[in-house]
């Protein structure tokens, strides 16, 4: 075969992938979990990039901490970071141990160190300690992904219990602030902090009113902290996912909305955790060296 023939063959076989396909695009089967959601009962199983993500050494020698790194978006980021050359620490609730162990195994398969921190982010001591211990164990801390979150469907504002409102704010905001505050003294120029915000910060659903409030606050936190830390050479950004198929979704308790989850996007399907991995790698690596104070949407085309 001539060189020309090879090129022509390449043109015929290496076609761009249609973003509407390749993943589950039809209705989701009825299913429900209690919080925290777990991966094993999910149907279909989420794709975290286990078989698809290929690293290129973009985080070689670095160390990362990912809160809520046991499953979903956090797991996809952990796998990608490890394959890019980073050691990875993850925090998670003790009930999520099986998911966390699976994530750790993928990190180790990439030849990197994995640290596991089981505990409740609503406890200040825990949220503070994980940053200090990750830096101590790895000897450095370069990337902090503030990803842990809790949401639940609300029938109305009138029926929203104070204890649930408190749980959402402590999980999504208090723990984020505590971990970031403890991490900053360990970060040097070139480090990166990444918050997992949400399309809900800009386009809130009434059934997620308290969750959406915290996500809007996370955006303000990201932009303010980027201004504070920029002069120190530390970048701060957020990823704003749209509808992504993670354990958080069947555990949100909205059975009437689950079958059509994500199908109202322009791409007509929910996203998979694996499809966010590149966004976190971009913001964590030198590829994103001039990106700070930004909110990167990964929403299937839904507008912020």
DOVEX-233992 format. One record per residue (C-alpha): residue number from 0; x, y negated, z negated. Coordinates in pm, whole numbers, always signed. Each point is the difference from the previous one (the first is absolute). Last residue first. Layout:
REM DOVEX-233992
num_X_Y_Z
NUM_X_Y_Z
...
END
This chain:
REM DOVEX-233992
num_X_Y_Z
303_-2523_-2864_-3158
302_-127_+144_+325
301_-74_+365_+62
300_+231_+127_+274
299_+86_+339_-145
298_+87_-174_-324
297_+374_-9_-55
296_+32_-367_-93
295_+340_-139_-105
294_-32_-272_-264
293_+308_-222_+4
292_+180_-186_-277
291_+330_+119_+142
290_+104_+126_+343
289_+341_-118_+119
288_+191_+320_-91
287_-279_+231_+116
286_+222_+230_+204
285_+234_-18_-299
284_-224_+253_-172
283_-280_-2_-256
282_-251_-199_+210
281_+57_+212_+310
280_+0_+323_-201
279_-332_-94_-158
278_-156_-73_+340
277_+145_+320_+146
276_-172_+209_-266
275_-347_-143_+64
274_-105_+246_+271
273_+105_+293_-216
272_-272_-93_-250
271_-264_+74_+265
270_-236_-256_+150
269_-374_+27_+24
268_-160_+9_+343
267_-168_-212_+266
266_+312_-187_+117
265_-202_-324_-20
264_-83_+96_-360
263_-354_+105_-95
262_+98_+368_-1
261_+215_-40_-310
260_-229_+198_-231
259_-310_+118_+185
258_-54_+315_-209
257_+115_-177_-323
256_-258_-279_-11
255_-293_+191_-157
254_+231_+196_-228
253_+145_-319_-160
252_+173_+134_-311
251_+347_-160_+35
250_+164_+339_-59
249_-58_+106_+363
248_+194_-315_+102
247_+278_-14_-260
246_+123_+340_+119
245_+125_-171_+319
244_-146_-54_+348
243_+82_-365_+78
242_-266_-266_+67
241_+198_-324_+41
240_+342_-41_-151
239_+145_-338_-96
238_+376_+34_-42
237_+154_-264_-221
236_+330_-187_-8
235_+274_-115_-236
234_+361_-56_+114
233_+290_-38_-239
232_+288_-226_+110
231_+8_-194_-327
230_-147_-311_+165
229_-288_+222_+120
228_-86_+115_-352
227_-235_-279_-108
226_-159_-63_+339
225_-55_+373_+59
224_-148_+22_-350
223_-270_-251_+90
222_-92_+171_+327
221_-11_+347_-153
220_-198_-107_-308
219_-254_-183_+216
218_-43_+316_+212
217_-29_+209_-315
216_-275_-230_-127
215_-202_+68_+315
214_+51_+371_-63
213_-119_-35_-358
212_-321_-174_+106
211_-61_+266_+265
210_+16_+273_-266
209_-253_-190_-215
208_-241_-53_+292
207_+32_+348_+150
206_-370_+58_+68
205_-28_-356_+131
204_+260_+71_+268
203_+277_-255_+32
202_+151_-125_+328
201_+314_-189_-103
200_+126_+181_-310
199_-198_+307_+106
198_+236_+37_+297
197_+231_+129_-269
196_+308_-75_-212
195_+281_+251_-39
194_+276_-221_-137
193_+357_+21_+127
192_+305_-127_-188
191_+330_-10_+187
190_+368_-15_-85
189_+257_-170_+222
188_+134_-221_-279
187_-5_+199_-322
186_-282_+156_-198
185_+41_+134_-354
184_-126_-318_-172
183_-308_+10_+228
182_-112_+352_-94
181_-144_-72_-345
180_-216_-285_+126
179_-106_+202_+303
178_-105_+293_-218
177_-197_-219_-243
176_-165_-202_+279
175_-114_+307_+190
174_-119_+172_-319
173_-212_-303_-90
172_-141_-41_+349
171_-134_+319_+157
170_-19_+236_-296
169_-83_-261_-266
168_-248_-178_+225
167_-180_+315_+110
166_-17_+144_-351
165_-133_-325_-146
164_-277_-19_+258
163_-85_+359_-91
162_-7_-80_-372
161_-215_-307_+69
160_-263_+213_+171
159_-122_-119_+343
158_-381_+28_-4
157_-75_-367_+73
156_+277_-18_+258
155_-183_+266_+196
154_+14_+367_+98
153_+378_+4_-34
152_+222_+248_+187
151_+322_+76_-181
150_+357_-118_+47
149_+337_+66_-162
148_+346_-94_+121
147_+370_+87_-14
146_+200_-155_+288
145_+257_-241_-134
144_+290_+109_+221
143_+336_-99_-148
142_+308_+20_+222
141_+367_-49_-86
140_+54_+137_-349
139_+346_+106_-112
138_+184_+259_-209
137_-256_+261_+102
136_-81_+112_-353
135_+29_-347_-156
134_-193_-182_+272
133_-277_+261_-9
132_-1_-11_-380
131_-39_-379_-19
130_-274_-9_+262
129_-188_+291_-157
128_+29_-152_-348
127_-203_-312_+75
126_-307_+178_+131
125_+24_+252_-284
124_+32_-256_-278
123_-277_-214_+147
122_-252_+284_+0
121_-253_-39_+281
120_+252_+170_+226
119_-82_+335_-160
118_+272_+263_-2
117_+200_+250_+204
116_+336_-131_+123
115_+168_+233_+248
114_+346_-68_+142
113_+103_+138_+340
112_+354_+6_+134
111_+57_+21_+377
110_+86_+282_+239
109_-313_-37_+213
108_-126_+325_-151
107_+38_-173_-337
106_-247_-273_+96
105_-243_+260_+137
104_+21_+195_-326
103_-62_-316_-201
102_-320_-62_+196
101_-119_+354_-77
100_+80_-46_-367
99_-196_-324_-6
98_-307_+162_+158
97_+5_+277_-259
96_+54_-247_-285
95_-297_-223_+84
94_-172_+46_-336
93_+311_-149_-164
92_-68_-331_+178
91_+268_-108_+245
90_+339_-169_+28
89_+247_+72_+278
88_+378_-32_+18
87_+171_+23_+339
86_+359_+34_+116
85_+30_-166_+338
84_+141_+132_+329
83_-263_-80_+265
82_-144_+348_-51
81_-44_-84_-368
80_-172_-329_+80
79_-238_+171_+244
78_-99_+270_-248
77_-53_-254_-278
76_-200_-235_+227
75_-232_+284_+102
74_-42_+99_-365
73_-87_-354_-103
72_-255_-27_+281
71_-185_+310_-113
70_+151_+210_-275
69_+252_+11_-285
68_+155_-343_+47
67_-248_-193_-213
66_+279_-238_-89
65_+293_+24_+241
64_+354_-64_-122
63_+281_-8_+256
62_+375_+54_+6
61_+229_-80_+294
60_+287_+204_+142
59_-137_+5_+355
58_-322_-197_+32
57_-7_-34_+381
56_+166_+338_+49
55_-205_+90_+307
54_-281_+208_-146
53_-250_+215_+187
52_-359_+17_-123
51_-206_+272_+168
50_-35_+319_-200
49_-45_-141_-351
48_-126_-332_+135
47_-254_-43_-278
46_-288_+153_+197
45_-313_+32_-213
44_-175_+337_-31
43_-341_+14_+164
42_-171_+72_-233
41_+153_-99_-334
40_+3_+249_-288
39_+384_+26_-12
38_+80_-373_+21
37_-122_-115_-341
36_-221_-289_-103
35_+49_-164_-336
34_-284_-44_-50
33_-280_+249_+55
32_-39_+160_+337
31_-267_+7_+267
30_-49_+172_+331
29_-236_-16_+297
28_+188_+68_+319
27_+158_-300_+176
26_-161_-110_+326
25_+220_+7_+307
24_+339_-157_+62
23_+248_+237_-164
22_+342_-79_+143
21_+173_+15_+338
20_-244_-236_+166
19_-105_-364_-3
18_+361_-115_+11
17_+40_+157_+350
16_+360_+117_+10
15_+212_-150_+276
14_+94_+254_+268
13_+333_+180_-3
12_-98_+276_+242
11_-35_-175_+336
10_+262_-268_-53
9_+243_+259_-129
8_-53_+214_+308
7_+76_-303_+218
6_+318_-64_-194
5_+106_+362_+26
4_-70_+2_+373
3_+212_-312_+45
2_+283_+159_-193
1_-21_+299_+231
0_-139_+340_-97
END
